Amino acid sequence: MTFETELPLKPAEFSSLKGWAQDDHLAALNAFLRFCSGDAPGFGGHAALQRALKATCRKAQDGRPAKDAAARAFFEQEFQPYRVDAEGFVTAYFEPEVRGSRQPSAAYPAPLYRAPDGLTTLKPGEAPKKLAGLTHALKTPRGFSEMPDRGAIMDGALKGRGLELVWLADPIDAYFVHVQGSTRIRLEDGSVMRAGYAGKTGHPYTAIGKVLVEAGEGTPEDFTMQGLRAWLKANPERMDELFRRNRSFIFFREVTEVPPDLGPIGAATLPLVPGRSLAVDPRFHSYGLPVFVGADLSGAGLAQPQWQRLMIADDTGSAIRGAARGDIFMGSGDAAGAAAGAVRHKATFTILLPRVLTPKTRGEGT
């Protein structure tokens, strides 16, 4: 069965995947099986791909492998690897834990906002010309209107509307929560709430580290997450000006449906799995698809810097754009954050497709 894809693909063999034999295939299979339960949202992408993945799910559930060797055999029997023929690049992200309060005060000045009623993801061809380039807009009885961007919101565009969800102690924390898309919040009484992504204004994302590099403030290596935090703390008078350069602004909701021991909810509406969840560009990749990522993450402080493992596409992000662009979910807390902030490395991507499918890159043969 043939299906069209935007990905530039070349057939590969499992024996050619460096590190494949040493991976924890059972952990990868368990991450894949999240998409197979009855209440799971299902796979994304082309209808033929969805049907093939669902059939693969049934096979995995009927004879669920209990050992790593059996899990590896399942992947090799049911899937065909295809190398993404493009220069790859990975970053990493995590779920931070920050201090916050359900009430504003001088100690907790930085709000996270709920999404306003009517916030809508724009479908291709749906937006009027005046909103060209935006991914989200506010739907009103008069049609779609542009949301205020980060600078306007910083100036008070949302004040008085009751959209504040929680207040954080540190504006720098609040900004990085926007970048990560979710957070655990340690409240004043010692309890923990979790906030997750609920939408965005739709304006383009600008990496403020790149802005500083272009301004001659340092090199890309200087502005890892830790380096950027250090710069912001050292230059508080320039912080707001820099934040405004990133017009994209994220909205949040309180997440109550996920137990504390599970990861945050990703774009596929499933809890993320540390080290197995991969944020991708959904224009090219379908949620639920296994992706083998190969990268040398030396310098990130990992005990095993050779990152060669099968991951599952189940999230996305404003900065994740391209056929061979990925963002690795490292987990929650400071240790995960320290590792995630140092990952900016070249990588290779190999997707696994059910063997009943033959991909055809759009434009081939035309």
C-alpha positions as CSV (number, residue, x, y, z in Angstrom):
1,M,0.0,0.0,0.0
2,T,1.4,3.4,-1.0
3,F,0.9,6.6,0.9
4,E,2.3,10.1,0.2
5,T,4.5,11.9,2.7
6,E,6.4,15.2,2.9
7,L,9.4,13.4,4.3
8,P,12.5,12.7,2.1
9,L,13.0,9.0,2.9
10,K,15.5,6.3,2.0
11,P,15.0,2.6,2.9
12,A,17.4,1.3,5.5
13,E,18.1,-1.9,7.5
14,F,18.0,-2.4,11.2
15,S,21.5,-3.7,11.1
16,S,22.7,-0.3,9.7
17,L,21.3,1.6,12.7
18,K,24.2,2.3,15.1
19,G,23.2,1.4,18.6
20,W,20.0,-0.4,17.6
21,A,20.9,-3.7,19.2
22,Q,21.9,-2.1,22.5
23,D,18.6,-0.1,22.9
24,D,16.0,-0.9,25.5
25,H,13.4,-2.1,23.0
26,L,10.9,-3.0,25.7
27,A,10.9,0.6,27.0
28,A,10.3,1.8,23.5
29,L,7.4,-0.7,23.0
30,N,5.7,0.4,26.2
31,A,6.0,4.1,25.0
32,F,4.4,3.0,21.7
33,L,1.6,1.1,23.4
34,R,0.3,4.3,25.0
35,F,-1.4,4.9,21.6
36,C,-3.0,1.5,21.6
37,S,-5.4,1.7,24.6
38,G,-9.1,2.2,24.1
39,D,-9.1,5.7,25.5
40,A,-6.0,6.8,23.6
41,P,-6.5,9.6,21.1
42,G,-5.1,7.4,18.2
43,F,-2.5,8.0,15.6
44,G,-2.2,11.1,13.5
45,G,-1.3,11.5,9.8
46,H,-2.4,9.8,6.6
47,A,-5.4,7.5,6.9
48,A,-3.5,4.5,5.5
49,L,-0.8,5.1,8.0
50,Q,-3.3,5.3,10.9
51,R,-4.9,2.0,9.8
52,A,-1.5,0.2,9.5
53,L,-0.4,1.5,12.9
54,K,-3.7,0.4,14.5
55,A,-3.2,-3.1,13.0
56,T,0.3,-3.2,14.5
57,C,-1.2,-2.2,17.9
58,R,-3.5,-5.1,17.8
59,K,-0.6,-7.5,17.1
60,A,1.4,-6.0,20.0
61,Q,-1.5,-6.3,22.4
62,D,-2.5,-9.8,21.4
63,G,1.0,-11.2,22.0
64,R,2.5,-8.5,24.2
65,P,6.3,-9.0,24.4
66,A,7.4,-9.2,28.0
67,K,11.2,-9.3,27.4
68,D,13.5,-7.0,25.5
69,A,14.5,-9.6,22.9
70,A,10.8,-10.2,22.1
71,A,10.2,-6.5,21.8
72,R,13.1,-6.0,19.5
73,A,11.9,-8.9,17.3
74,F,8.4,-7.4,17.2
75,F,9.8,-4.1,15.9
76,E,12.0,-5.8,13.3
77,Q,9.2,-8.0,12.1
78,E,6.4,-5.4,11.9
79,F,8.3,-2.3,10.8
80,Q,10.6,-1.2,8.0
81,P,13.2,1.5,8.8
82,Y,13.5,4.6,6.5
83,R,16.3,7.1,7.0
84,V,15.2,10.8,6.8
85,D,17.4,12.1,4.1
86,A,18.0,15.6,5.6
87,E,20.5,17.2,8.0
88,G,19.1,16.5,11.5
89,F,19.3,18.5,14.6
90,V,18.1,17.9,18.2
91,T,17.5,20.0,21.2
92,A,15.9,18.8,24.5
93,Y,13.2,20.0,26.9
94,F,12.0,19.2,30.3
95,E,9.2,20.0,32.8
96,P,10.5,22.6,35.2
97,E,9.4,22.8,38.9
98,V,9.0,26.4,40.0
99,R,7.6,28.3,43.0
100,G,4.1,29.8,42.7
101,S,0.9,30.9,44.3
102,R,-2.8,30.9,43.4
103,Q,-2.9,34.6,44.6
104,P,-0.8,37.5,43.3
105,S,1.6,39.3,45.6
106,A,4.9,41.1,45.6
107,A,6.5,37.7,46.1
108,Y,4.6,36.2,43.2
109,P,4.3,38.8,40.4
110,A,4.5,36.8,37.2
111,P,1.2,35.3,36.0
112,L,0.5,32.3,33.7
113,Y,-2.7,32.9,31.7
114,R,-5.6,30.7,30.8
115,A,-6.6,30.7,27.1
116,P,-9.3,33.2,26.3
117,D,-12.7,31.9,25.1
118,G,-12.7,31.7,21.3
119,L,-8.9,31.0,20.8
120,T,-8.8,28.9,17.7
121,T,-6.2,27.0,15.7
122,L,-6.4,28.3,12.1
123,K,-6.8,25.7,9.4
124,P,-5.1,26.1,6.0
125,G,-7.0,28.6,3.9
126,E,-9.3,29.6,6.8
127,A,-7.6,32.8,7.9
128,P,-8.2,36.1,6.2
129,K,-5.3,37.8,4.5
130,K,-4.9,40.2,7.4
131,L,-3.9,37.2,9.6
132,A,-1.5,35.6,7.1
133,G,1.3,33.9,8.8
134,L,-0.6,33.4,12.1
135,T,-1.4,29.9,13.4
136,H,-4.0,31.0,16.0
137,A,-6.6,33.7,16.3
138,L,-9.6,34.7,18.3
139,K,-12.9,33.7,16.8
140,T,-15.6,36.3,17.3
141,P,-19.1,36.8,15.9
142,R,-17.5,39.2,13.4
143,G,-14.9,36.7,12.3
144,F,-11.3,36.0,13.3
145,S,-9.2,38.7,15.0
146,E,-5.5,38.8,15.8
147,M,-4.5,38.0,19.4
148,P,-2.2,40.5,21.2
149,D,1.4,39.4,21.1
150,R,3.8,39.0,24.0
151,G,4.7,42.7,24.2
152,A,1.1,43.8,24.2
153,I,0.3,41.2,27.0
154,M,3.2,42.4,29.0
155,D,1.7,45.9,28.6
156,G,-1.6,44.7,30.1
157,A,-3.7,43.6,27.2
158,L,-5.2,40.7,29.2
159,K,-5.5,42.4,32.5
160,G,-9.0,42.5,34.1
161,R,-10.3,39.6,32.2
162,G,-9.8,37.0,34.9
163,L,-7.5,34.8,32.8
164,E,-4.7,34.5,35.4
165,L,-4.2,30.8,36.3
166,V,-1.4,31.1,38.8
167,W,1.4,33.5,39.7
168,L,5.1,32.6,39.7
169,A,7.8,34.0,41.9
170,D,10.3,34.6,39.1
171,P,9.6,36.2,35.7
172,I,12.5,34.3,34.3
173,D,10.9,31.1,35.4
174,A,7.7,32.2,33.8
175,Y,9.4,32.8,30.4
176,F,11.1,29.4,30.4
177,V,7.8,27.8,31.3
178,H,6.5,29.3,28.1
179,V,9.4,27.8,26.2
180,Q,8.9,24.3,27.8
181,G,5.1,24.4,27.6
182,S,4.4,22.8,30.9
183,T,5.5,22.9,34.6
184,R,5.1,21.6,38.1
185,I,4.4,24.4,40.5
186,R,5.3,24.2,44.2
187,L,2.6,26.3,45.9
188,E,3.0,28.3,49.1
189,D,1.3,25.6,51.2
190,G,3.7,22.9,49.9
191,S,1.2,21.3,47.5
192,V,1.9,20.8,43.8
193,M,-0.1,21.8,40.8
194,R,0.7,21.1,37.2
195,A,0.1,23.5,34.4
196,G,0.1,22.4,30.8
197,Y,-0.2,23.9,27.3
198,A,-3.6,25.3,26.4
199,G,-2.9,27.3,23.2
200,K,-0.9,30.3,21.9
201,T,-1.4,33.6,20.3
202,G,-0.2,32.3,17.0
203,H,2.6,34.8,16.5
204,P,6.0,33.4,15.2
205,Y,8.5,32.1,17.8
206,T,11.8,33.9,18.1
207,A,14.7,32.3,20.1
208,I,16.0,35.1,22.4
209,G,19.3,33.4,22.6
210,K,19.7,33.8,18.9
211,V,18.8,37.5,19.2
212,L,21.7,37.9,21.7
213,V,24.1,36.1,19.4
214,E,23.1,38.3,16.5
215,A,23.6,41.4,18.7
216,G,27.2,40.3,19.4
217,E,26.5,39.4,23.1
218,G,28.1,35.9,22.7
219,T,28.1,32.6,20.8
220,P,25.4,30.0,20.5
221,E,27.4,27.9,23.0
222,D,27.2,30.8,25.5
223,F,23.4,30.8,25.4
224,T,22.4,27.3,26.4
225,M,19.4,27.5,28.8
226,Q,21.7,27.9,31.7
227,G,23.8,30.6,29.9
228,L,20.7,32.5,28.9
229,R,19.3,32.4,32.5
230,A,22.7,33.7,33.7
231,W,22.6,36.6,31.2
232,L,19.0,37.5,32.2
233,K,19.9,37.6,35.9
234,A,22.9,39.7,35.2
235,N,20.9,42.2,32.9
236,P,17.5,42.7,34.6
237,E,17.1,46.1,33.0
238,R,17.2,44.6,29.5
239,M,15.1,41.5,30.3
240,D,11.7,42.8,29.3
241,E,13.0,44.3,26.1
242,L,14.5,40.9,25.1
243,F,11.3,39.0,26.0
244,R,9.3,41.3,23.7
245,R,11.4,40.1,20.8
246,N,9.7,36.7,21.0
247,R,6.1,37.6,20.0
248,S,4.8,34.1,20.6
249,F,2.9,33.7,23.9
250,I,1.6,30.5,25.4
251,F,-1.6,29.9,27.4
252,F,-2.0,27.2,30.1
253,R,-4.5,25.1,32.0
254,E,-4.4,23.3,35.3
255,V,-3.7,19.6,34.6
256,T,-5.5,17.4,37.1
257,E,-6.0,14.2,35.0
258,V,-2.4,13.0,35.2
259,P,-0.9,11.4,38.4
260,P,2.2,13.1,39.7
261,D,4.3,10.1,38.9
262,L,3.6,10.5,35.1
263,G,5.0,13.0,32.7
264,P,3.2,16.1,31.5
265,I,0.7,15.9,28.7
266,G,2.1,16.3,25.2
267,A,0.5,17.5,22.0
268,A,-0.8,14.0,21.3
269,T,-2.8,14.3,24.6
270,L,-0.8,11.5,26.3
271,P,1.7,11.7,29.2
272,L,5.2,12.2,28.0
273,V,7.9,9.5,28.7
274,P,11.3,10.8,29.7
275,G,13.9,9.7,27.1
276,R,11.3,8.2,24.8
277,S,9.0,11.1,23.9
278,L,10.1,13.2,20.9
279,A,8.6,16.5,19.9
280,V,8.4,16.8,16.1
281,D,7.1,19.0,13.3
282,P,3.6,17.5,12.7
283,R,3.7,18.8,9.1
284,F,6.1,16.0,8.4
285,H,5.6,13.4,11.2
286,S,2.6,11.6,12.5
287,Y,2.0,11.3,16.3
288,G,2.6,7.8,17.4
289,L,5.3,7.0,14.9
290,P,8.4,5.3,16.1
291,V,11.6,7.3,15.3
292,F,15.1,6.1,15.9
293,V,17.3,9.0,16.9
294,G,21.1,8.9,16.7
295,A,23.2,11.7,18.1
296,D,26.4,12.3,20.0
297,L,25.3,14.5,22.9
298,S,28.7,15.0,24.3
299,G,28.8,18.1,26.5
300,A,25.3,17.7,27.8
301,G,26.4,16.0,31.0
302,L,24.8,12.7,30.3
303,A,26.2,9.5,31.7
304,Q,25.9,7.9,28.2
305,P,26.3,10.7,25.7
306,Q,25.7,8.4,22.7
307,W,22.0,8.9,22.2
308,Q,20.9,5.9,20.1
309,R,17.4,5.0,20.9
310,L,13.9,4.4,19.6
311,M,11.6,7.2,20.5
312,I,7.9,8.0,19.8
313,A,6.7,11.2,18.1
314,D,4.1,12.5,20.6
315,D,4.7,16.2,21.0
316,T,5.6,19.4,19.2
317,G,6.7,23.0,19.9
318,S,6.8,26.4,18.3
319,A,10.6,26.1,17.5
320,I,10.4,22.5,16.1
321,R,10.3,23.0,12.4
322,G,11.6,20.7,9.7
323,A,11.7,17.1,8.5
324,A,14.7,16.3,10.6
325,R,14.2,18.4,13.7
326,G,13.5,16.9,17.1
327,D,13.2,17.9,20.7
328,I,13.9,15.2,23.3
329,F,11.8,15.1,26.5
330,M,14.3,14.6,29.3
331,G,11.9,14.5,32.3
332,S,11.0,16.8,35.2
333,G,13.0,18.8,37.7
334,D,16.4,20.4,37.9
335,A,18.5,17.4,36.8
336,A,16.5,17.0,33.6
337,G,16.7,20.7,33.0
338,A,20.5,20.7,33.4
339,A,20.7,18.0,30.7
340,A,18.1,19.5,28.4
341,G,19.6,23.0,28.4
342,A,22.9,21.7,27.0
343,V,21.5,19.7,24.1
344,R,22.0,21.4,20.7
345,H,23.4,18.6,18.5
346,K,23.4,17.2,15.0
347,A,21.4,14.0,14.7
348,T,20.0,11.4,12.3
349,F,16.4,10.4,12.2
350,T,15.1,7.0,11.0
351,I,11.3,6.5,11.1
352,L,9.8,3.0,11.4
353,L,6.8,2.4,9.1
354,P,4.6,-0.7,9.1
355,R,5.8,-3.1,6.5
356,V,2.5,-3.0,4.6
357,L,3.2,0.6,3.6
358,T,5.4,2.0,0.9
359,P,6.1,5.7,1.3
360,K,6.2,8.1,-1.6
361,T,7.6,11.6,-1.1
362,R,5.2,14.1,-2.7
363,G,6.6,15.3,-6.0
364,E,8.4,12.0,-6.8
365,G,7.8,11.0,-10.4
366,T,6.0,14.2,-11.3
